[in-house]
Amino acid sequence: MDYLNAFWVGGLICALVQILLDRTKLLPGRVMVLLVCTGTVLGALGIYEKLIDFAGAGASVPLLGFGNTLWKGIKKAVDEQGLLGIFQGGFESSAVGISAALIFGYLASLIFKPKMKK
């Protein structure tokens, strides 16, 4: 059942984002920023953690989950270090994911030899 919940919640998030991209004039970069900010707000309200408990990776992998991860890191750092934690917490909590994306993106570029569009 965990796999089914992850599949349909993750699919629903992706479908809603695709509808947003198709039906509005928002550029993809702005939609990505909107998703991260929405995940942060839902995390701050305590809503997103319940969704992750229900759907697992279906909720934590999309960009909404990245915003929630940033929120959790910032909250923890502010509780421990005060106001300066605002600047440090997000980096500490998301460093592994960002590093993995950069490393695997670089490896993929070595394997597939990308070319610039003309």
N, C-alpha and C positions, 0 to 999 in steps of 0.2 A: 504494500500500500504506500510505503514511503516513496518508492520510485514513481508511482502513478501521480501522487500529489506533487512531487517535484516537477514532473513532466507537464502537468496541466497548468500549474501556477507559472512556471517559467515560460511556457507557450503563450499563456494569456498576457503576460507582461510584454513579450515580444510582439504579439499581435496588436496590442493597444499602441505600442510605439510605432509600428508600421502604419496603422491607421492615422496616427498623428502626423507622420511624415507625408502620407499620401493626401490627406485632406486639408493640410495647412500649408502656408508658405514658409514655415520655419525651416531653416537650414539644419542639416544633420548635426553640426557642431553645437548649435543652440539647443537642440533636443537632448544631446548628451549632457550638456550642462544642466538642463532642466531635470533630467533623471537623477543626476548626482545630488543636486540640491533637494529634490523631493525625497530621496532616500535619507538624506541628513535630517530633514524636518520630521519625517515619519519615525526615524530613530530617536530623535529628541522627544517626541510625543509618546514613545514606548510602543508604538503600533508595529513597527517593522520587525522587532525581535519576536513578536508573537507569530508573524508570518514566516519567519525563518524556522521557528520551532515546528510549524506545521508543514512547510514545504521543503525545508533543507536547502540543498543546492539550487533548487528551482527559484528560490528567492534570494539566495546570497551571491550567486554568480553574476546576474545582470548588473548594470550600472547603478541601479537602486541600492544593491548590496554594497557597492563601493562607497556610496555616500553614507550608508549606515556604519561601515567600518571606520570611515573618517570621523564620524560623530563619536563613536565609542572611544577611539584613541584620544581625541581632543578632550572628552569628558574625563577620562582617566588621568591625563596629564595635568589638566587644570586642578583636579582634586589633589594631586600629589605635589605640584610645583607652583600652583597659583596662576596668575595671568599669563606668564610666559609659556605655559603649557598649551595655549591656543596655537602657538606657532610650531611647537614641536610634536604634539600628539598625533596629528594627522599623518605626518611623515613616518613616525615610528610604527603606527598601526598598519600602514599600507605599503611599507617599503618592500616587503617580500613579493607582493603581487605586482608592483610596478617593476621591480628588478626582473622578475620572471618574464613579464611581457616584453621588456627590452631585450633580454637575452634570447628568448625564443624568436622574436621578430628578427633579430640580427642573424641567427642561425638559418631561419627561413630565407632570408635575403641571400645568404651564401649558397644555399642549395638551389634556389629557383631563379637566380640572376634577374632581378626585376629591372624594368626599363621605364624611363620617364614617358608619360603620354605626350603626344604631339598635338 
